[in-house]
């Protein structure tokens, strides 16, 4: 018996199972301590008290609207890549809500994407195609977010020096190019690349891209609503610079619901715009509360099992949808 075979089925040591959890606690705890030590608690408390229930309700409504649009975007992408049968928009909105629940409440920020890839496997010729479509959805969202950020940089008062971050941006671009090249020339990655489904409906792809812009506008609208309620004096164009960077920071896999890295990014960036640390932290925590509530809807749907089956839905929806193309 070879060494790999001998190790197969051997349980991992307990320390390896707990290490990711410990790292997350340490990282989030360190960021929390840093924010707590720097923030003016009186200013933070006063800012939180200025947030009325109507403001929170409006922001939750914006978040739920964005959630519904995300499900519709997923359907457009599935249609663009020739998914058959094509699930209904209502089902995909519900599954998107469940995916958001896992992305938010489970560390790693990708659990919900895996769930969505699993449940949509039967709609494509190959199992890998469903996961690749979900990855494509993420990339489209990031591309649209980058354009929002660049528009903010062009329109907003100077907040950051682009030349100072150019090496980092260039490095990220080079990493992306290297990954794409590796995917084309390496054996296993090339095989995976070959399983990417062919685009059969370009209009669906463009529609998904357009919906991404609307979704980012709604998210920035949540920040703007909180900023107005807190009287921060921050313009919409400034938030177009700050919010995308905060969203990227929240994707750090060591965080839960993005809490910690997002707050640190917002406190630092809004500080450059003259916003106090207590007020900036209140804005960030308000957004975190909205995210937890919206994602909680997906958890409730998962718990109740409300209409989350593809079996009966796909046959019904495909009969009423025209073929892609």
Order of alpha helices (4+ residues) and beta strands (2+ residues): alpha-alpha-alpha-alpha-alpha-alpha-alpha-alpha-alpha-alpha-alpha-alpha-alpha-alpha
